[in-house]
């Protein structure tokens, strides 16, 4: 089935079925995430951040405070 045909079939679905389909697609992506390449620059950045974290030189923020900060900023 071609991509355009898939889109047409998706458009025929009701909202709850579309949401279930999205969940299924994300599940298949998560199962095959080892196949997704990570650019070398991104690996280096993550390694650097982890090294700084382990050395106690990285400021961390919990997701609640980050979320609140973003909500205030973009209201």
C-alpha positions as CSV (number, residue, x, y, z in Angstrom):
1,X,0.0,0.0,0.0
2,X,1.4,3.4,-0.9
3,X,1.6,6.3,1.5
4,X,-1.2,8.2,-0.1
5,X,-3.5,5.2,0.1
6,X,-2.6,4.8,3.8
7,X,-3.5,8.5,4.4
8,X,-6.8,8.0,2.7
9,X,-7.6,5.0,4.8
10,X,-6.6,6.8,8.0
11,X,-8.9,9.7,7.1
12,X,-11.8,7.2,7.1
13,X,-11.2,6.2,10.7
14,X,-13.0,7.8,13.6
15,X,-11.0,9.7,16.2
16,X,-10.7,6.9,18.7
17,X,-9.4,4.5,16.1
18,X,-6.9,7.1,14.9
19,X,-5.6,7.5,18.5
20,X,-5.2,3.7,18.8
21,X,-3.4,3.6,15.5
22,X,-1.0,6.3,16.7
23,X,-0.3,4.3,19.8
24,X,0.4,1.2,17.8
25,X,2.8,3.1,15.5
26,X,4.7,4.6,18.4
27,X,4.9,1.1,20.0
28,X,6.5,-0.3,16.8
29,X,9.0,2.7,16.8
30,X,9.9,2.0,20.4
31,X,10.5,-1.7,19.7
32,X,12.8,-0.9,16.9
33,X,14.6,2.1,18.4
34,X,18.0,0.4,18.2
35,X,17.7,0.8,14.4
36,X,17.3,4.5,14.7
37,X,20.7,6.2,14.1
38,X,22.0,8.8,16.4
39,X,24.3,11.4,14.9
40,X,27.8,11.5,16.3
41,X,27.5,15.1,17.4
42,X,24.4,14.1,19.5
43,X,26.3,11.2,21.1
44,X,29.2,13.5,22.0
45,X,26.8,16.1,23.5
46,X,25.0,13.4,25.6
47,X,28.3,12.0,26.8
48,X,29.5,15.5,27.8
49,X,26.3,16.2,29.7
50,X,26.5,12.9,31.5
51,X,30.1,13.5,32.4
52,X,29.2,17.0,33.8
53,X,26.3,15.4,35.7
54,X,28.5,12.8,37.2
55,X,31.1,15.4,38.2
56,X,28.3,17.5,39.9
57,X,28.8,20.3,37.5
58,X,25.4,20.1,35.8
59,X,22.4,22.0,37.0
60,X,19.3,19.8,36.9
61,X,15.7,20.9,37.1
62,X,12.7,18.6,37.8
63,X,10.1,18.5,35.1
64,X,7.4,20.2,37.2
65,X,9.5,23.4,37.6
66,X,10.5,23.3,33.9
67,X,6.9,22.9,32.9
68,X,5.7,25.7,35.2
69,X,8.5,28.0,33.9
70,X,7.5,27.3,30.3
71,X,3.8,27.9,31.0
72,X,4.6,31.3,32.5
73,X,6.9,32.2,29.7
74,X,4.4,31.4,26.9
75,X,1.1,32.6,28.5
